[in-house]
Amino acid sequence: MKPVLKIDWATHEAAKYACENWHYSKSIPKSKLVKIGVWENQKFIGVVIFSPGATPNLGSPYGLTQRECVELSRIALTRHDTPVSRILSIALKFLISANPKLRLVVSFADRDQSHHGGIYQATNWIYDGTGSAATFYLINGKKTHPRTIGLAGHIQNLQGAKKMDRNAKAIRCQGKHRYLMPLDNEMRKRILPLSKPYPKRAGSETSDTPAFQAGEGGSLPTPALHSHPSSKL
């Protein structure tokens, strides 16, 4: 029987639970967020999160301001039957309805996790190549962006990381695959020349979405709130 899908705004509590339990990063982004919850057969199964991104220059390469460009930061889902492509498609409509000035969504597939961007390829995102390798920090067991260290009031290096965790370590990470979803025809025409051939799946990896993490959905305090402030970026 076809599952009954419901998508609506989610509370921060619900989004945090989904990210910590059903996403490989085990963390929720530390910035202003649009949090879109997902229910299947009346059971909470996860969240799709959009944010301004880790850098204020996310839209600059495409001639956009920070208000015109957003990052798809998390798809954190437990076991489910609905295709991720359908969930993502509806989540994008929610995002656009609340933020009509947006023109582009950017998302990244983590090569260090053997992700290649399968869900983006399946939903016709434009592949824009890979970013440069970068240094991150392992703080309290979590891979941490240098910007997070800066937001905590410390220098964005290993010395600053050790202020947060004396056992912190620097880790060198590969550049991530970068995918683009234009939200209007003019933007599509603008970025289409940037399109590159899709990267192939690495090894036996079949999906780079965290849709099948261990765990079960449950009855969390996650009411649907159409006026939820997280609907705006």
C-alpha positions in Angstrom: 0.0 0.0 0.0 1.3 3.4 -0.9 2.5 5.3 2.2 0.7 8.4 3.3 3.3 11.2 3.1 3.1 14.5 5.0 5.6 17.3 4.8 5.4 20.5 6.9 7.5 22.8 9.0 9.4 21.1 11.8 10.5 22.4 15.2 14.1 22.8 16.0 13.8 20.0 18.5 12.6 17.6 15.8 15.3 18.7 13.3 18.0 18.3 15.9 16.8 14.8 16.8 16.7 13.8 13.1 20.2 15.1 12.4 21.8 13.6 15.5 20.2 10.2 14.9 19.8 9.8 11.2 22.5 11.9 9.5 26.1 10.7 9.2 27.4 14.1 10.6 25.4 13.5 13.8 24.9 17.3 14.0 22.6 20.1 13.0 24.0 23.2 11.3 24.7 26.2 13.5 23.1 29.0 11.6 19.6 30.2 10.6 17.7 27.3 9.2 14.6 26.3 7.3 13.5 23.0 8.8 11.0 20.9 6.8 9.7 17.8 8.6 8.7 14.6 7.0 6.0 12.2 8.3 5.1 8.8 6.8 1.9 7.1 7.9 1.7 9.6 10.7 5.2 8.7 12.0 8.0 11.3 12.0 10.8 10.0 9.8 13.1 13.0 9.4 13.9 16.4 8.1 15.2 18.4 5.1 17.2 21.5 6.1 18.2 24.5 4.1 20.5 27.2 5.4 22.6 30.2 4.2 25.6 27.9 4.1 29.0 27.8 5.8 30.2 30.9 3.9 28.5 34.3 3.2 29.8 34.0 -0.4 27.8 30.9 -1.3 26.0 32.7 -4.2 28.9 35.0 -5.3 30.3 32.7 -8.0 26.8 32.8 -9.7 26.3 36.5 -9.4 23.9 36.2 -6.5 23.5 37.9 -3.1 23.2 35.8 0.1 19.5 36.3 0.1 19.2 34.8 -3.4 21.1 31.6 -2.8 20.7 28.9 -0.1 22.4 25.6 0.7 20.6 22.3 1.1 22.4 21.3 4.3 20.8 18.1 5.5 18.6 15.3 4.3 18.2 13.3 7.6 15.8 10.5 7.3 15.2 7.1 9.0 13.9 4.1 7.2 11.0 5.0 4.9 9.2 3.9 1.7 8.7 7.2 -0.1 11.4 8.0 -2.7 13.8 10.7 -1.5 13.4 12.4 -4.8 9.7 13.0 -4.0 10.5 14.2 -0.5 13.1 16.6 -1.8 10.8 17.9 -4.6 8.1 18.9 -2.1 10.6 20.3 0.4 11.9 22.6 -2.4 8.3 23.9 -3.0 7.9 24.7 0.7 11.2 26.5 0.7 10.3 28.6 -2.4 6.8 29.4 -1.1 8.3 30.9 2.1 11.3 32.6 0.4 10.1 33.7 -3.1 13.3 35.8 -3.8 15.5 32.7 -3.8 17.0 31.8 -7.2 19.4 29.0 -6.6 20.0 26.1 -4.2 23.5 24.6 -3.8 24.2 21.3 -2.2 27.4 19.2 -1.6 28.2 15.5 -1.7 30.9 14.5 0.7 33.6 12.6 -1.1 35.2 11.6 2.3 32.0 9.6 2.9 32.2 8.1 -0.6 29.1 10.1 -1.6 28.7 11.0 -5.3 25.4 12.9 -5.4 23.1 10.2 -6.6 19.9 11.9 -5.4 20.9 15.1 -7.2 21.7 13.3 -10.4 18.3 11.5 -10.2 16.5 14.8 -9.8 18.4 16.7 -12.6 20.6 19.0 -10.6 23.5 20.7 -12.5 26.9 19.3 -11.5 29.5 22.1 -11.0 32.6 20.1 -10.1 34.4 19.8 -6.8 35.7 22.3 -4.3 39.2 22.6 -3.1 40.6 20.3 -0.4 40.3 21.9 3.1 41.3 21.4 6.7 38.6 20.6 9.2 38.9 19.7 12.9 37.8 16.7 14.9 36.3 18.3 18.0 34.6 16.0 20.6 34.5 13.3 18.0 32.7 15.5 15.4 34.1 16.8 12.1 33.9 20.6 12.6 34.2 23.5 10.1 36.8 26.2 11.0 34.0 28.8 10.9 32.4 27.0 13.9 35.6 27.6 15.9 35.5 31.3 14.9 31.9 31.6 16.0 32.9 30.2 19.4 35.3 33.2 19.7 38.6 31.3 19.0 41.2 31.5 16.2 40.2 29.2 13.3 43.2 26.8 13.6 44.2 23.8 15.6 45.1 26.0 18.6 41.6 27.4 18.6 40.1 23.9 18.2 42.0 22.8 21.3 40.3 25.6 23.2 37.1 23.6 22.6 38.5 20.1 23.0 42.1 19.6 24.2 42.2 16.4 22.2 41.1 18.1 18.9 42.9 17.1 15.7 43.2 18.6 12.3 41.9 16.5 9.4 42.5 17.1 5.7 39.3 16.6 3.7 38.7 16.2 0.0 36.8 18.9 -1.9 33.1 18.0 -2.0 31.1 17.5 -5.2 28.9 20.6 -5.8 25.4 20.5 -7.3 23.1 23.4 -8.3 19.4 23.6 -8.6 18.2 26.8 -10.4 14.8 28.1 -9.3 13.9 30.1 -12.5 14.6 29.9 -16.2 17.1 32.8 -16.3 19.2 31.3 -13.6 19.2 28.0 -15.3 20.5 29.6 -18.5 23.1 31.4 -16.5 24.6 28.4 -14.8 24.0 25.7 -17.5 27.4 26.5 -19.2 29.0 25.4 -15.8 27.6 21.9 -16.2 30.0 19.0 -16.1 29.5 15.2 -16.5 28.1 13.6 -13.4 30.7 11.8 -11.2 30.3 8.0 -11.0 29.4 6.1 -7.9 32.3 5.2 -5.7 32.7 1.5 -5.0 29.5 -0.2 -3.9 27.9 3.1 -2.7 24.3 3.1 -3.9 23.0 6.3 -2.4 24.6 9.3 -0.8 21.5 10.3 1.1 21.3 9.4 4.7 17.9 7.9 4.2 18.6 4.5 5.6 20.4 5.2 8.8 19.7 2.8 11.6 16.8 3.8 13.8 13.0 4.2 13.8 10.7 7.1 13.5 8.6 7.9 16.5 6.1 10.2 18.1 8.2 13.3 18.8 6.9 16.8 19.8 6.9 17.9 16.2 3.6 19.8 15.5 3.1 21.2 12.0 3.3 25.0 12.3 2.7 26.9 9.1 3.7 30.1 10.8 6.9 28.6 12.2 9.7 31.3 12.0 12.1 28.7 10.6 10.3 29.0 7.3 12.1 32.2 6.5 15.8 32.7 5.7 
